[in-house]
Amino acid sequence: MQSTLLKVKESRWTSRLLSPIILVLLILVFAIATGGRFSNPRNLKMILEQALVVGTVATGAVFIFATGNVNISMGATTALVTTIAAKAYMATESVPVMFLVALVAGVIIMGLTALLSTWLDVRVLYVTVVMMTLLSSIQMSILGSANIQLPYDMTSGMGDANVPLILFIVFFIIATVLFHFTALGRKLRYIGINDVCAELTGFKRSRYLLIAFLVAGVGVGFGALSTIVRNGTITTDTCSTLNMDCMLAIVLGGMSCFGGSRSNTYSAIVGAVMVTVLNNGLLMLGVSNTILQAVRGVVFIILVCASQTRPQGLPSRDG
Amino acid sequence: MKQQNKAVKLLKSVVATVALPLAVWAIMEVIAVVFTGSHVISSNLDVRNLIRSAGISAAIAFALSMNITSGRMDLSLGSQRVAATILGGVVAEALGLGGVWVLIFALVFGTVLGAVVGVLYVTLRIPPMVLGIGMACIYECFGFAATDGVGLRLVGTEGVDLLSNMNFTIVVVLIILVAMLILMTYTKFSYKFRAVRGSQQIARNSGINIFVNVALCYLVAGLVVSASGVLDAAFAGSMAASMGLTSNGSVMQNMFPMMIGCNFLSKYVNQSVGIVSAAVAVRIMTMGLNCFNMSEAMSNSINMFLFIAYLVWQSNAWKLDRMRADKKRIAEAKAFKAARAAA
């Protein structure tokens, strides 16, 4: 009996299908508990729209997580890129320039973060923590006490044209092809399983870590554009919970926070939708925002525990 | 002879302790005078602010050093600080107690919150950074829920004048310094701490209960960080109840003095003294930047740039040493060759 359960737990289909099944169950439970208000097509559409920003950034973050590294500056990076892109639009009033600036800024900031750890040998753990504080401070310096209010015509026009959805689909397809159908994805997962072994096999860890950060930078750029379209106003609070939501999405989506063979791109979007479903459903049931954060914290810890085998010693990997 | 060596060693330690703050003060003073015509420290109030803010910074750096130096990044430290301070203040107020009781209750809550994270870490054995994020989500709610999002307000509250008293702050900081100095230098805990930091496996094989030691590290960190929270709240007049993992910002800004104290100054002086010295130096630098009427965000950005520069230097210092050693060896080889040719 025990061995059968272990076989089921270890099966790759369990890790692949468990999260989508939980998502469907959650939707059913909330639909019943709210008397059908939750499953209203308008509400479901809103949930999907809300999940797009987290889904886009988390899809890029999967590349970093797959290598067994955790980047806790994703939220701060997206916030800064959002601010820079919004400033670029206000200066030029050109949407293509805003797109270009967002992409370039995302890739450059993530590239710099990666270079600090790969080229200059600073531990990833320290780099991401310092970058989180540094990028937030830079964003505050740029914004000062003012907010950036983007023209309603531009944001609503892009919203009506489903730009965030298009951006997500384009990035998701590119990311999925790269991660699941090319050698790059296999190598990243291999580094996540055993970086020493991967290095000895001939895969240069620093090179692939840099590529992972650059791909995540593209995700950050797209995520920033979706944030601009969705919010319209950029403040110092923009993307403040994005970091936590990204990590929560990846873990809820069924991916191990240690990376490796169980990494996949669809975890990000399944997890992002699950985070939004959880937030939306609990709010509809009258749970306060304060309790909601605690619930997310508890769910996060439980899922991380469930996704790993308890080691004999204390976790030795940095962080 | 032995006594003379001891005296020289003590003198060297004193010089190393004051050298960095003095050097930073001298540099910032020259920059401030040349570009703004003002001084970094120009009044008694500046001295008091320096002591107070350096004390708070040192306390946070002590708390950080308990785990980061062993490769464990505890991202719940900021939330422990906020929750313990707010809960301590709320309980003291509810019981009609003020002043030092706010600090005592905050220390109790800080210890409990820290211990809970420590016990969970050694029980669940998930990466500390990941556990820290989850626990921060939970702890931030404590402070927020206890005050309906208002946070702790000490301004105008009866009996809390003592907390903002300058001498009280100095006494608390001195107690923390002495306690940490003794704890991290002369106790069995410190020996075990260093053994676990060196190698978990070897420490375990030599009979050390690594799980208890690590849990105690979290407990001490929670205790010390809660003291810093109360001093900070007394200084600012309030402690905001933050949500969305924003509580960690103020803690992470103190990683810079912690790293300088633990990785650089600890080569010359006791680590605890080094942390205080580094905290004073970084605060002087911040005061120097304030002469330029910079915003806090800009000042933080410069601090973080310097921190990155320090990390880069620290990670690559061995390359410079190796280059110097290589150069020396090549020169020796050339000299030897030349001497042999001449012979």
Interface residues (C-beta under 8 A of the other chain):
Chain A: V70 I72 L116 L120 D121 V122 R123 L125 Y126 V127 V129 V130 M132 T133 L134 S136 S137 I138 M140 S141 G144 D237 S240 T241 N243 M244 M247 C257 F258 N289 T290 I291 Q293 A294 R296 G297 V298 F300 I301 V304 C305 Q308 R310 P311 G313 L314 P315 S316 R317 D318 G319
Chain B: G71 R72 M73 L75 L120 Y121 V122 L124 R125 I126 P127 P128 M129 V130 L131 I133 G134 M135 A136 C137 I138 E140 C141 F144 A145 G149 Q200 Q201 R204 I210 F211 V214 M243 G244 L245 T246 G249 M252 Q253 M255 S295 E296 A297 M298 N300 S301 M304 F305 F307 I308 L311 V312 S315 N316
